[in-house]
């Protein structure tokens, strides 16, 4: 058991890293809009969304499997080489997507390059994340939070500085990639003792293939889930101007605050929930589940109250854009953010109890509902229609995942 001071450091660094991760696009988009205008903001917004979509292919849903692998059935080398493979697949998928968008005339040369570079920047996130998982697995989530915090401060700070100096998205994103890579290399060297396994296990190809097979349902689910989150952005990208894309992203930013605040609330208890599950302690397991759900509800309530009182004026000032006509959309998208946070937590729960194979069916249903609802509703009702479709599909997903988790708890001895 960790001391209170150690737990305090864990929550502190995890919170700082989570808030930086949540706020990076907010701050960068604010700087871009003031320096370069709405058109550049729209390009950055869709590039950031696309990079995060392919990020889920790179991460492959392994984090929760890794941190709950308390007996180290897979070595760190297994996880690292598996991550190298998935990052290669991510880069290949990015190349195909960018060539298609440029070749079909959907994207200009500049937009294509910015999207490709943003996906490359997210590859550095994938590399770092496997080592964050190792630290969390060994009870050092505080160091994982510190690793994330330093990398984000360096890369975001460098990107903003280059934007201010050059007003060029391509140069600034390239600078962020270089700085992120350097900061990760320095921090990995500093934390070297934590990577070593006491058993000295070596990489095994069978274990890597096993991870590919066992985590594919989570990878697919995460990919589809992020598609659902960004379905309005893709609909706007296809149907509306870059300026409307930028305005939508200005009001959509607070959604990820709810999701990421929820993440650093539940990440520290996943190992404890794993132990409760292994001991068949239904009362303790259900108690932790209930506690996290209450925290997510509380975070959402605070965010909704703040958005109602000051959301539109504050966002209008931050982004130097009049958003007074989007207050309804802002409140609706924040309500959908609560379902996103709940869905992420429920997927993590199903993963640590090794029931992740049931998750894809839920997200396939959600993605199909997105295809049927979001683009047609955006075409007929604009941004309001896209947000309404987003809320309906995330709510449906939350209901289905909740039913699966409750069924598993009921089946505990």
The 8 nearest C-alpha neighbors of each residue, nearest first, counted from 0:
[[1, 2, 138, 3, 6, 5, 271, 4],
 [2, 0, 5, 6, 3, 4, 138, 7],
 [3, 1, 5, 4, 6, 0, 7, 8],
 [2, 4, 6, 5, 7, 1, 8, 0],
 [5, 3, 7, 2, 6, 8, 1, 9],
 [6, 4, 8, 2, 7, 3, 1, 9],
 [5, 7, 9, 3, 4, 8, 2, 10],
 [6, 8, 4, 5, 10, 9, 3, 11],
 [9, 7, 11, 5, 6, 10, 141, 12],
 [8, 10, 141, 6, 7, 11, 12, 140],
 [9, 11, 13, 7, 8, 12, 14, 6],
 [12, 10, 8, 14, 9, 13, 7, 15],
 [11, 13, 144, 15, 14, 141, 145, 9],
 [14, 12, 144, 10, 16, 11, 15, 9],
 [15, 13, 17, 11, 12, 16, 10, 18],
 [16, 14, 12, 18, 17, 13, 19, 11],
 [15, 17, 148, 19, 13, 144, 14, 18],
 [16, 18, 14, 20, 15, 19, 13, 259],
 [19, 17, 21, 15, 20, 16, 22, 14],
 [20, 18, 22, 16, 21, 17, 23, 15],
 [19, 21, 17, 18, 22, 23, 16, 151],
 [22, 20, 18, 19, 256, 23, 255, 259],
 [21, 23, 19, 25, 20, 24, 18, 26],
 [22, 24, 25, 26, 20, 19, 21, 27],
 [23, 25, 27, 26, 22, 28, 21, 252],
 [26, 24, 22, 28, 23, 27, 29, 252],
 [25, 27, 29, 23, 28, 24, 22, 30],
 [26, 28, 24, 30, 29, 25, 23, 31],
 [29, 27, 31, 25, 30, 26, 24, 32],
 [28, 30, 26, 318, 32, 27, 31, 25],
 [29, 31, 27, 33, 28, 32, 34, 26],
 [32, 30, 28, 34, 35, 33, 29, 40],
 [31, 33, 36, 29, 35, 40, 30, 34],
 [32, 34, 30, 31, 35, 36, 29, 319],
 [35, 33, 31, 32, 30, 36, 166, 163],
 [34, 36, 31, 32, 33, 39, 166, 37],
 [37, 35, 32, 38, 39, 33, 34, 40],
 [36, 38, 40, 242, 39, 32, 245, 41],
 [37, 39, 41, 241, 40, 242, 36, 42],
 [40, 38, 42, 41, 37, 36, 35, 43],
 [41, 39, 37, 43, 38, 245, 42, 32],
 [40, 42, 245, 241, 44, 244, 38, 39],
 [43, 41, 39, 44, 40, 45, 46, 110],
 [42, 44, 46, 40, 41, 45, 47, 39],
 [45, 43, 41, 47, 46, 42, 40, 48],
 [44, 46, 48, 47, 42, 43, 49, 41],
 [47, 45, 114, 43, 49, 44, 48, 50],
 [46, 48, 50, 44, 45, 49, 43, 51],
 [49, 47, 45, 51, 46, 50, 52, 44],
 [50, 48, 52, 46, 51, 47, 45, 53],
 [51, 49, 118, 47, 53, 52, 48, 117],
 [50, 52, 54, 48, 49, 53, 47, 55],
 [51, 53, 49, 54, 50, 55, 225, 48],
 [54, 52, 56, 55, 50, 51, 89, 49],
 [55, 53, 51, 57, 52, 56, 121, 50],
 [56, 54, 58, 53, 57, 222, 59, 52],
 [55, 57, 59, 53, 54, 58, 89, 218],
 [56, 58, 86, 85, 54, 89, 55, 59],
 [57, 59, 55, 125, 60, 56, 54, 61],
 [60, 58, 218, 56, 57, 61, 55, 214],
 [59, 61, 218, 217, 58, 62, 214, 55],
 [60, 62, 64, 59, 63, 65, 214, 58],
 [63, 61, 65, 64, 132, 60, 66, 129],
 [62, 64, 66, 65, 61, 67, 351, 347],
 [65, 63, 61, 67, 62, 66, 68, 351],
 [64, 66, 62, 68, 63, 67, 61, 132],
 [67, 65, 136, 63, 68, 64, 132, 135],
 [66, 68, 64, 69, 65, 270, 63, 351],
 [69, 67, 65, 71, 66, 70, 64, 72],
 [68, 70, 67, 71, 136, 66, 72, 137],
 [69, 71, 68, 72, 73, 67, 74, 136],
 [72, 70, 73, 68, 69, 74, 75, 65],
 [71, 73, 70, 74, 68, 69, 206, 65],
 [74, 72, 71, 77, 206, 75, 78, 68],
 [75, 73, 77, 76, 200, 71, 72, 78],
 [74, 76, 78, 77, 79, 73, 194, 133],
 [77, 75, 202, 79, 74, 78, 80, 201],
 [78, 76, 202, 74, 75, 80, 79, 207],
 [77, 79, 81, 75, 76, 80, 82, 74],
 [80, 78, 76, 82, 81, 77, 75, 83],
 [81, 79, 83, 82, 77, 78, 76, 84],
 [80, 82, 78, 84, 79, 83, 207, 77],
 [81, 83, 79, 85, 80, 84, 86, 78],
 [84, 82, 80, 86, 81, 85, 87, 79],
 [83, 85, 81, 87, 82, 86, 80, 88],
 [84, 86, 57, 88, 82, 87, 83, 89],
 [87, 85, 57, 89, 83, 88, 84, 82],
 [88, 86, 90, 84, 85, 89, 91, 83],
 [89, 87, 85, 91, 86, 90, 92, 84],
 [88, 90, 86, 92, 57, 87, 91, 56],
 [91, 89, 93, 87, 88, 92, 86, 94],
 [90, 92, 88, 94, 93, 89, 87, 95],
 [93, 91, 89, 95, 94, 90, 88, 96],
 [92, 94, 90, 96, 91, 95, 97, 89],
 [93, 95, 91, 97, 92, 96, 98, 90],
 [94, 96, 92, 98, 93, 97, 99, 91],
 [97, 95, 93, 99, 94, 98, 92, 100],
 [98, 96, 100, 94, 99, 95, 111, 93],
 [99, 97, 101, 95, 96, 100, 102, 94],
 [98, 100, 102, 96, 97, 101, 103, 95],
 [99, 101, 105, 97, 103, 106, 98, 102],
 [102, 100, 106, 104, 98, 99, 103, 105],
 [101, 103, 99, 104, 100, 98, 105, 106],
 [104, 102, 100, 101, 105, 99, 106, 98],
 [103, 105, 101, 102, 106, 100, 107, 99],
 [106, 104, 100, 103, 101, 107, 102, 237],
 [107, 105, 101, 100, 104, 110, 111, 108],
 [106, 108, 110, 109, 111, 101, 105, 104],
 [107, 109, 111, 110, 112, 106, 101, 113],
 [108, 110, 112, 107, 111, 113, 169, 106],
 [111, 109, 113, 107, 112, 108, 106, 114],
 [110, 112, 108, 114, 109, 113, 106, 97],
 [113, 111, 115, 109, 114, 110, 116, 108],
 [112, 114, 116, 110, 115, 111, 169, 117],
 [113, 115, 46, 117, 111, 112, 116, 110],
 [116, 114, 112, 118, 113, 117, 111, 119],
 [117, 115, 119, 113, 118, 114, 112, 120],
 [116, 118, 120, 114, 119, 115, 50, 113],
 [117, 119, 50, 121, 115, 116, 120, 114],
 [120, 118, 116, 122, 121, 117, 115, 123],
 [121, 119, 117, 176, 122, 118, 123, 116],
 [120, 122, 124, 118, 123, 119, 54, 50],
 [123, 121, 119, 125, 124, 120, 86, 118],
 [122, 124, 126, 121, 125, 120, 127, 180],
 [125, 123, 121, 127, 122, 126, 128, 120],
 [126, 124, 122, 128, 123, 127, 58, 57],
 [127, 125, 123, 124, 128, 129, 122, 82],
 [126, 128, 124, 125, 130, 129, 123, 131],
 [127, 129, 131, 125, 130, 126, 124, 132],
 [128, 130, 132, 131, 127, 126, 133, 79],
 [131, 129, 133, 132, 128, 127, 134, 126],
 [130, 132, 143, 128, 134, 133, 129, 135],
 [131, 133, 129, 135, 130, 134, 62, 66],
 [134, 132, 130, 136, 131, 135, 137, 129],
 [133, 135, 139, 131, 137, 136, 132, 143],
 [134, 136, 140, 138, 139, 132, 137, 133],
 [135, 137, 66, 133, 134, 138, 132, 67],
 [138, 136, 134, 135, 139, 133, 193, 66],
 [137, 139, 135, 136, 140, 134, 141, 1],
 [140, 138, 134, 135, 141, 142, 137, 143],
 [139, 141, 135, 143, 142, 9, 134, 138],
 [140, 142, 9, 144, 139, 12, 143, 8],
 [143, 141, 145, 144, 140, 139, 146, 134],
 [142, 144, 131, 140, 146, 145, 141, 134],
 [143, 145, 13, 12, 141, 147, 16, 142],
 [144, 146, 142, 148, 143, 147, 12, 149],
 [145, 147, 143, 144, 148, 149, 142, 150],
 [148, 146, 144, 150, 145, 16, 149, 151],
 [147, 149, 16, 145, 151, 146, 150, 144],
 [150, 148, 152, 151, 146, 147, 153, 145],
 [149, 151, 147, 153, 182, 148, 152, 179],
 [152, 150, 154, 148, 153, 149, 155, 147],
 [153, 151, 149, 155, 150, 156, 154, 148],
 [152, 154, 156, 150, 151, 155, 157, 149],
 [153, 155, 175, 179, 157, 178, 151, 156],
 [156, 154, 158, 157, 152, 151, 153, 159],
 [155, 157, 159, 153, 158, 154, 152, 160],
 [156, 158, 160, 154, 155, 159, 175, 153],
 [157, 159, 171, 155, 175, 161, 160, 156],
 [160, 158, 162, 156, 161, 157, 155, 163],
 [159, 161, 157, 163, 162, 158, 156, 164],
 [160, 162, 164, 171, 158, 163, 159, 165],
 [163, 161, 166, 159, 165, 160, 164, 171],
 [162, 164, 160, 161, 166, 165, 159, 34],
 [165, 163, 161, 162, 166, 160, 167, 159],
 [164, 166, 167, 162, 161, 163, 170, 171],
 [167, 165, 162, 163, 164, 35, 34, 168],
 [166, 168, 165, 169, 170, 162, 171, 161],
 [169, 167, 171, 170, 172, 166, 113, 162],
 [168, 170, 172, 171, 167, 113, 173, 112],
 [171, 169, 173, 167, 172, 168, 174, 161],
 [172, 170, 158, 161, 174, 168, 173, 169],
 [171, 173, 175, 174, 169, 170, 168, 158],
 [174, 172, 170, 176, 171, 175, 169, 177],
 [175, 173, 171, 177, 172, 176, 158, 178],
 [174, 176, 154, 172, 158, 178, 173, 177],
 [177, 175, 120, 173, 179, 174, 178, 180],
 [178, 176, 174, 180, 175, 179, 181, 173],
 [177, 179, 181, 154, 175, 180, 176, 182],
 [180, 178, 154, 176, 182, 181, 177, 150],
 [179, 181, 183, 177, 178, 182, 176, 184],
 [180, 182, 178, 184, 183, 179, 185, 177],
 [181, 183, 185, 179, 184, 150, 180, 178],
 [182, 184, 186, 180, 185, 181, 187, 179],
 [185, 183, 181, 187, 182, 186, 180, 188],
 [184, 186, 182, 188, 183, 187, 181, 189],
 [187, 185, 189, 183, 188, 184, 182, 190],
 [188, 186, 190, 184, 189, 185, 191, 183],
 [187, 189, 191, 185, 186, 190, 184, 183],
 [188, 190, 186, 187, 191, 185, 192, 184],
 [189, 191, 187, 188, 192, 193, 186, 194],
 [190, 192, 188, 193, 194, 189, 187, 195],
 [193, 191, 194, 190, 195, 189, 188, 196],
 [192, 194, 191, 195, 190, 134, 133, 137],
 [195, 193, 192, 191, 196, 133, 75, 190],
 [196, 194, 193, 192, 197, 199, 191, 75],
 [195, 197, 199, 198, 194, 200, 75, 74],
 [198, 196, 199, 195, 200, 194, 71, 74],
 [197, 199, 196, 200, 195, 74, 201, 71],
 [200, 198, 196, 197, 201, 195, 74, 75],
 [201, 199, 198, 74, 196, 202, 76, 75],
 [200, 202, 76, 203, 199, 74, 77, 75],
 [201, 203, 77, 76, 204, 74, 200, 80],
 [204, 202, 206, 205, 77, 201, 207, 76],
 [205, 203, 207, 206, 208, 202, 77, 209],
 [206, 204, 208, 203, 207, 209, 210, 202],
 [205, 207, 209, 203, 204, 208, 210, 77],
 [208, 206, 204, 210, 209, 205, 81, 77],
 [207, 209, 211, 205, 210, 206, 212, 204],
 [208, 210, 206, 212, 207, 211, 213, 205],
 [211, 209, 207, 213, 212, 208, 214, 206],
 [212, 210, 208, 209, 214, 213, 215, 207],
 [211, 213, 209, 210, 215, 214, 208, 216],
 [212, 214, 210, 215, 211, 209, 216, 356],
 [215, 213, 217, 216, 211, 210, 212, 60],
 [214, 216, 218, 217, 212, 213, 211, 219],
 [217, 215, 219, 356, 214, 218, 359, 220],
 [216, 218, 220, 60, 214, 215, 219, 221],
 [219, 217, 59, 60, 215, 221, 220, 216],
 [218, 220, 222, 216, 217, 221, 215, 223],
 [219, 221, 359, 217, 223, 218, 222, 362],
 [222, 220, 224, 218, 223, 219, 217, 55],
 [223, 221, 219, 225, 224, 220, 55, 218],
 [222, 224, 226, 220, 225, 221, 362, 219],
 [225, 223, 221, 227, 226, 222, 220, 362],
 [226, 224, 228, 227, 222, 223, 52, 221],
 [225, 227, 223, 229, 224, 228, 230, 222],
 [226, 228, 230, 224, 225, 229, 366, 223],
 [229, 227, 225, 226, 230, 224, 389, 231],
 [228, 230, 232, 226, 227, 231, 225, 233],
 [229, 231, 227, 233, 232, 226, 228, 234],
 [232, 230, 385, 234, 229, 233, 235, 373],
 [233, 231, 235, 229, 230, 234, 236, 244],
 [232, 234, 236, 230, 235, 231, 237, 229],
 [233, 235, 231, 374, 237, 236, 232, 238],
 [234, 236, 239, 238, 232, 237, 233, 231],
 [237, 235, 233, 234, 238, 232, 239, 244],
 [236, 238, 234, 235, 239, 233, 105, 240],
 [239, 237, 235, 236, 234, 378, 240, 377],
 [240, 238, 235, 236, 237, 243, 241, 244],
 [239, 241, 242, 243, 244, 236, 238, 235],
 [240, 242, 41, 244, 38, 243, 245, 42],
 [241, 243, 245, 37, 240, 244, 38, 41],
 [244, 242, 246, 245, 241, 240, 247, 239],
 [245, 243, 241, 41, 247, 242, 246, 235],
 [244, 246, 41, 242, 248, 243, 40, 247],
 [247, 245, 243, 249, 248, 244, 242, 250],
 [248, 246, 244, 249, 245, 250, 243, 251],
 [249, 247, 251, 245, 250, 246, 252, 244],
 [248, 250, 246, 247, 251, 252, 245, 314],
 [251, 249, 248, 329, 247, 252, 246, 253],
 [252, 250, 248, 249, 254, 253, 247, 332],
 [251, 253, 254, 250, 249, 255, 248, 25],
 [254, 252, 256, 255, 251, 250, 257, 333],
 [255, 253, 336, 333, 256, 252, 257, 251],
 [254, 256, 258, 257, 253, 21, 259, 252],
 [255, 257, 253, 259, 254, 21, 258, 260],
 [258, 256, 260, 255, 254, 259, 261, 336],
 [259, 257, 340, 255, 261, 256, 260, 339],
 [260, 258, 262, 261, 256, 257, 255, 17],
 [261, 259, 257, 262, 263, 258, 256, 264],
 [260, 262, 264, 259, 258, 263, 295, 340],
 [263, 261, 259, 264, 260, 265, 266, 258],
 [262, 264, 266, 260, 265, 261, 14, 13],
 [265, 263, 261, 262, 266, 260, 267, 291],
 [264, 266, 262, 268, 263, 267, 291, 261],
 [265, 267, 263, 268, 269, 262, 264, 270],
 [268, 266, 265, 269, 264, 263, 270, 140],
 [269, 267, 271, 265, 266, 270, 272, 287],
 [270, 268, 272, 271, 266, 267, 273, 265],
 [269, 271, 273, 272, 268, 67, 274, 66],
 [272, 270, 268, 274, 273, 269, 275, 267],
 [273, 271, 275, 269, 274, 270, 284, 276],
 [272, 274, 270, 276, 271, 275, 351, 269],
 [273, 275, 277, 271, 276, 272, 278, 270],
 [276, 274, 272, 280, 278, 273, 277, 284],
 [277, 275, 279, 273, 274, 278, 272, 280],
 [276, 278, 274, 279, 275, 273, 280, 352],
 [277, 279, 275, 280, 276, 274, 281, 273],
 [280, 278, 276, 277, 281, 275, 412, 411],
 [281, 279, 275, 278, 282, 283, 276, 284],
 [280, 282, 284, 283, 279, 285, 411, 408],
 [281, 283, 285, 284, 280, 286, 287, 275],
 [282, 284, 286, 285, 281, 280, 287, 275],
 [285, 283, 281, 287, 286, 282, 275, 272],
 [284, 286, 288, 282, 287, 283, 281, 289],
 [287, 285, 283, 289, 288, 284, 282, 290],
 [286, 288, 290, 284, 289, 285, 283, 291],
 [289, 287, 285, 286, 291, 290, 284, 292],
 [288, 290, 286, 292, 287, 291, 285, 293],
 [291, 289, 287, 293, 288, 292, 286, 294],
 [292, 290, 294, 293, 288, 289, 295, 265],
 [291, 293, 295, 289, 294, 290, 296, 288],
 [294, 292, 296, 290, 291, 295, 297, 289],
 [293, 295, 291, 297, 292, 296, 298, 290],
 [296, 294, 292, 298, 293, 297, 261, 299],
 [295, 297, 293, 299, 294, 298, 300, 292],
 [298, 296, 294, 300, 299, 295, 293, 301],
 [299, 297, 295, 301, 300, 296, 294, 302],
 [298, 300, 302, 296, 297, 301, 337, 303],
 [299, 301, 297, 303, 302, 298, 304, 296],
 [302, 300, 304, 298, 299, 303, 305, 297],
 [301, 303, 299, 305, 300, 304, 306, 298],
 [304, 302, 306, 300, 305, 301, 299, 307],
 [305, 303, 301, 307, 306, 302, 300, 308],
 [304, 306, 302, 308, 303, 307, 309, 301],
 [310, 305, 307, 303, 309, 304, 308, 302],
 [308, 306, 304, 305, 309, 310, 303, 330],
 [309, 307, 305, 306, 310, 304, 311, 303],
 [308, 310, 306, 312, 307, 305, 311, 313],
 [306, 311, 309, 313, 312, 307, 314, 308],
 [310, 312, 314, 313, 309, 315, 323, 326],
 [313, 311, 315, 314, 309, 310, 316, 323],
 [312, 314, 316, 310, 315, 311, 309, 317],
 [313, 315, 317, 311, 316, 312, 318, 310],
 [316, 314, 320, 312, 321, 313, 318, 319],
 [315, 317, 319, 313, 314, 318, 312, 320],
 [318, 316, 314, 315, 319, 313, 29, 320],
 [317, 319, 29, 320, 315, 316, 314, 32],
 [318, 320, 316, 315, 317, 33, 321, 32],
 [321, 319, 315, 318, 322, 316, 246, 314],
 [320, 322, 315, 323, 319, 324, 316, 312],
 [323, 321, 324, 325, 315, 311, 320, 246],
 [324, 322, 325, 321, 311, 326, 312, 315],
 [323, 325, 322, 326, 327, 321, 328, 311],
 [326, 324, 328, 323, 322, 327, 329, 311],
 [327, 325, 329, 328, 324, 311, 323, 330],
 [328, 326, 330, 329, 325, 331, 324, 383],
 [327, 329, 331, 325, 326, 330, 383, 332],
 [330, 328, 326, 332, 327, 331, 250, 325],
 [331, 329, 333, 327, 328, 332, 334, 326],
 [332, 330, 328, 334, 333, 329, 327, 335],
 [331, 333, 335, 329, 334, 330, 386, 328],
 [334, 332, 336, 330, 335, 254, 331, 329],
 [335, 333, 331, 336, 332, 337, 330, 338],
 [334, 336, 390, 332, 333, 338, 337, 393],
 [337, 335, 333, 254, 339, 334, 338, 257],
 [338, 336, 340, 335, 339, 334, 299, 341],
 [337, 339, 341, 335, 336, 340, 393, 342],
 [340, 338, 336, 342, 337, 341, 343, 258],
 [341, 339, 258, 343, 337, 342, 338, 261],
 [340, 342, 338, 344, 339, 343, 345, 337],
 [341, 343, 339, 345, 344, 340, 397, 338],
 [344, 342, 346, 340, 341, 345, 339, 347],
 [343, 345, 347, 341, 346, 342, 348, 340],
 [346, 344, 348, 342, 347, 343, 341, 349],
 [347, 345, 349, 343, 348, 344, 350, 342],
 [346, 348, 350, 344, 345, 349, 343, 351],
 [349, 347, 345, 350, 346, 351, 344, 352],
 [348, 350, 354, 346, 355, 352, 347, 351],
 [351, 349, 355, 353, 347, 348, 352, 354],
 [350, 352, 353, 348, 349, 273, 67, 63],
 [351, 353, 349, 350, 354, 348, 273, 276],
 [354, 352, 350, 351, 355, 349, 356, 64],
 [355, 353, 349, 356, 352, 350, 357, 351],
 [356, 354, 350, 349, 357, 358, 353, 217],
 [355, 357, 216, 354, 358, 359, 217, 353],
 [356, 358, 355, 359, 360, 354, 361, 216],
 [357, 359, 355, 361, 360, 356, 220, 216],
 [360, 358, 220, 362, 361, 216, 363, 357],
 [361, 359, 363, 362, 358, 357, 364, 220],
 [360, 362, 364, 359, 358, 363, 396, 365],
 [363, 361, 365, 359, 364, 360, 220, 366],
 [362, 364, 366, 360, 365, 361, 359, 367],
 [365, 363, 362, 367, 361, 366, 368, 360],
 [364, 366, 362, 368, 363, 367, 392, 396],
 [367, 365, 369, 363, 368, 364, 362, 227],
 [366, 368, 370, 364, 369, 365, 363, 371],
 [367, 369, 371, 365, 366, 370, 372, 392],
 [370, 368, 366, 372, 373, 367, 371, 365],
 [369, 371, 367, 368, 372, 373, 366, 374],
 [370, 372, 368, 369, 367, 373, 375, 374],
 [373, 371, 369, 388, 370, 375, 376, 368],
 [372, 374, 388, 385, 376, 369, 375, 377],
 [373, 375, 377, 234, 376, 372, 378, 370],
 [376, 374, 378, 377, 373, 372, 379, 371],
 [375, 377, 384, 379, 373, 378, 374, 380],
 [378, 376, 381, 384, 385, 374, 380, 375],
 [377, 379, 375, 376, 381, 380, 374, 238],
 [378, 380, 376, 377, 381, 375, 384, 374],
 [381, 379, 384, 377, 376, 383, 378, 382],
 [382, 380, 377, 384, 383, 378, 379, 385],
 [381, 383, 385, 384, 377, 386, 380, 247],
 [384, 382, 386, 381, 385, 328, 380, 387],
 [385, 383, 376, 377, 380, 387, 382, 386],
 [384, 386, 377, 231, 382, 373, 388, 383],
 [385, 387, 389, 383, 388, 384, 332, 390],
 [388, 386, 384, 390, 389, 385, 383, 391],
 [387, 389, 373, 391, 385, 386, 390, 372],
 [388, 390, 386, 387, 392, 391, 393, 385],
 [391, 389, 335, 387, 393, 388, 392, 394],
 [390, 392, 388, 394, 389, 393, 395, 387],
 [391, 393, 395, 389, 394, 390, 365, 368],
 [394, 392, 396, 390, 395, 391, 338, 389],
 [395, 393, 397, 391, 396, 392, 338, 390],
 [394, 396, 392, 398, 393, 397, 391, 399],
 [395, 397, 393, 399, 394, 398, 365, 400],
 [398, 396, 394, 400, 395, 342, 399, 401],
 [397, 399, 401, 395, 396, 400, 402, 394],
 [398, 400, 402, 396, 401, 397, 395, 361],
 [401, 399, 403, 397, 402, 398, 396, 404],
 [402, 400, 404, 398, 403, 399, 397, 405],
 [401, 403, 399, 405, 400, 404, 406, 398],
 [402, 404, 400, 406, 401, 405, 407, 399],
 [405, 403, 407, 401, 406, 402, 400, 408],
 [406, 404, 408, 402, 407, 403, 409, 401],
 [405, 407, 409, 403, 404, 408, 402, 410],
 [408, 406, 410, 404, 405, 409, 403, 411],
 [409, 407, 405, 410, 411, 406, 404, 281],
 [408, 410, 406, 407, 411, 405, 412, 281],
 [409, 411, 407, 408, 406, 412, 405, 281],
 [412, 410, 408, 409, 281, 279, 407, 280],
 [411, 279, 410, 281, 280, 409, 408, 278]]
